[in-house]
Amino acid sequence: MMELFTGAYRAVVIQRPRLALMLVFVLMLVAAAGLPRFKLDASADSLTLENDAAVDYFREVSKRYDSGDFLVVTFKPHAELFSDSVLDMLSELRARLADVDGVASVNSILDVPLLYSPLVDIDGLKDPKTLLSEGVDRDAARREFLASPIYRDMLLGPDQQTTALLLNLAVDTHYIALVQERDSLRAREASLSLEERARLAQVSDAFLAYRTQEAARSAQRVAEVRAIVADYRDRADLFLGGVTMITTDMIAFIKSDLLVFGSAILVFIILLMSVIFRRWQFVLWPLLVAGGSVLLMLGMLSWLDWRLTVISSNFVALLLIIGLAITIHLVVRYRELAYEQRDSTQAMLVWETVRFMFKPVLFTALTTMVAFASLVVSDIKPVMDFGWMMVLGLVVAVALAFVLLPAGLMLSEPAALRPATNRDYSAAITTRFSKLTERFGGSVLILSIGIGALSGLGISQLKVENRFIDYFRSSTEIYQGMSVIDEYLGGTATLDIILDGIPDKIERNPAVEDPFNEVDAFDTPDPFDAPEPVVEADPFAEVDPFSEQHPANPPRESYWFTSLGLAQIEVIHDYLESLPEVGKVQSLATAHKVARDLNRGPLNDFELAVLRQSLPEDTYRLLIRPYLSAEHNQARITLRVKETDPNLRRAELIEQIRAYATGHDLGVEPSQIKFSGVLVLYNNMLQSLFRSQIVTLGAVFLGIALMMSLLFRSLTLALVGILPNILAAAVVLGTMGLVGIPLDMMTITIAAIVVGIGVDDTIHYIHRFRREFELDRRYVAAMHRAHASIGKAMFFTSVIITLGFSILALSNFIPSVYFGLLTALAMVAAIVAALTLLPRLILLLRPFGPESA
């Protein structure tokens, strides 16, 4: 089989290089034809755990309480906010924003009812005034916006000049229905019938198509809002915020980084390779291999509709790295042979290069695949996708390296490619490392142990918590908008606390007193005294107009809209407002406080029931509907968290709230309280990172150790090869911990990247060391020769990639900055470990047998 393969390879690539190149270019054209179908996905689904029940619950809560996504426009006029001219401008802006497609309603200081300017009674709720009503005292309205339980920390900032327009987007019920049906079918995929499998494929395709359309509409909506806002920037300071806007901008940042910085890196790499190799063939063909690998993968992803996310978009840069690394090793070996074998034909030189390098390149590719395949053990779908993309990309890169480069070299004569000398500055640098290792071998080991210990200290300080605002530079609109919203308008990230109905009987709790328990003018039933009677189905409900179950009659009152239920919610509400990282809190307690003020005293259960049924629709939609589901006997407390708070710890905040609600004699059982919202989904993903990182690292090193044992047929060599990679990974992760870079959705992949890069150097070096050792069986001499030969290729690769990817430090998207700098650090750590610690371990353990006598 091997003879057939090598014979076919030589017949096509070596003897008919133009045919081989033509076949590859045809494949590239097919891939390029699919690029218009290429899509980036930065939706919430792309940043959540695989099969996370919290995602389904989040959708259920959104649908139940009609709480869709929203956009926020902050508005700070250059003139007095409450002046006629500014209010007219704000009114015009509000009207234009309300006409934007997809905006269901707009809330602003112009729209909300004024209940304290002056204080109205309960009957005044039926026809409340607004800021634009005739005769309204604007100074009193200003005070209401600052102090009212409804509007405080939401509509008017403490500077009394900054306000916000909240653009409520309609809940996409069709999207929720599609994804719920898809997930339901996926959950029982193993037992589906043929019809159900066909339905799953149909629904999955329909969901992806609909999500693509919605993403385009969302981007268009954000662009339209931005265009409207731009018309007022000469008269006011305006910023746009909201999850939809952040998602749109993240996609824009990724595309910009792929295009702008990808191009800059490419140009920089071309210049470096031109300086190093000084032959256009040694620049063109490696770039075609690396670029062709990326093109073929992107084309395949486009045709399969396999979408890149914020995380998996890194595969483009990494595939470029690996493609270059493979071809640079081939080029260096070819140059050595061309200098040494001056009488050989081009076919002989190219074939000898391929024959000599095939085994180490295959070994490095397989072990790197193992490193990236380990990512599939993660619970985070984008991380899993990233791992599979890299595995497939490596297959493509290796295949192209052994087709494009040899075929391309066959089109030139050896004399045109032969270097004038086999000595260069890189060999001088790499041999310095071999001399250092020979003279100070003990110091190398001691220093490695010290660096490992320091890295371990840094790893112990590694955190998963991070502020989403830190993903963006302070000069970007996202950062500035989030800062204004956090400082003046109640916070950014949303968290929902869902309280389910109480059990049938709960003992009275001293923390929440029923003001009407002793004397209740209407003698309403107390849910703490006895269980509610079971209401049997009324068979004549539909025709009996006096039945409680008649469709025209309102549903039975929820416990949470009784004086006791509201008192419980109010205690939790007030506690939430006391937390420094929490901004605006909204719940039924807000309506309860307002009702007490308007009633000039507390209300009993009967009065509360009457109030709820008599509220005007607009007021009900503002104060009750988002926070009560009487049908499910459920209440909702929603709050916004300040992403700019330096002490924000999402997991700790959630557990702190849970502990308070269930542990302070409030009568709330642990089974009654649930959490939802964007903050919960993101926190679940972050908390999974630690588990994923540990499992990933374990899988990476175990897999590579097994691969090296099989490849080198030596446990000692496997140990020697894995230790420098462990040190390089520890250096990168330890540096992250020491300088405070958190482990997040982007940096989770850095361990696999470090090992994937480092293992290439390790395997190439061990393979070449063994070859050199077989010449005279002298370990030190073999080390010097290995450093002067394969060490050059390792050095070239490291310099090109380190300097090239450092350009990403200029990106506006901080995860791209981290990726570029950490990749550069990984390259430096890998090359230093491979040129010092690795040879020192070989000299110490002597895995190739005894030296010659």
ABEGO torsion letter per residue (X at the ends): XAAAAAAAAAAAAAABAAAAAAAAAAAAAAAAAAAAABBBBABAAAABBBGBAAAAAAAAAAAAAGBBBBBBBBBBBABBAABAAAAAAAAAAAAAAAABBGBABBBBAAABBBAAOBBBBAAAAABBBBAABBGBBAAAAAAAAAABAAABGAABBAAGABBBBBBBBBBBAAAAAAAAAAAAAAAAAAABBAAAAAAAAAAAAAAAAAAAAAAAAAAAAAAAAAAAAAAAAAABBBBBBEAAAAAAAAAAAAAAAAAAAAAAAAAAAAAAAAAAAGBAAAAAAAAAAAAAAAAAAAAAAAAAGBBBBAAAAAAAAAAAAAAAAAAAAAAAAAAAAAAABAABBAAAAAAAAAAAAAAAAAAAAAAAAAAAAAAAABABAAAAAAAAAAAAAAAAAAAAAAAAAAAAAAABBAAAABBABABBAAAAAAAAAAAAAAAAAAAAAAAAAAAAAAAAAAAAABBABBBAAAABBAABAAAAAAAAAAAAAGEABBBBBBBBBBBABBBBBAABBBAAAABBAAGBBBAAABBBBBBBBBAAAAABAABAABAABBBBBBAAABAAAAAAAAAAAAAAAABAABBBBBBAAAAAAAAAAAAGEBBBAAAAAAAAAABBAAAAAAAAAAABBAAAGBBBBBBBBBAABAABBAAAAAAAAAAAAAAAGAGBBAAABBBBEAAAAAAAAAAAAAAAAAAAAAAAAAAAAAAAAAAAGBAAAAAAAAAAAAAAAAAAAAAAAAAGBBBBAAAAAAAAAAAAAAAAAAAAAAAAAAAAAAAAGBAAAAAAAAAABAAAAAAAAAAAAAAAAAAAAABABAAAAAAAAAAAAAAAAAAAAAAAAAAAAAAAAGAAEBBBX
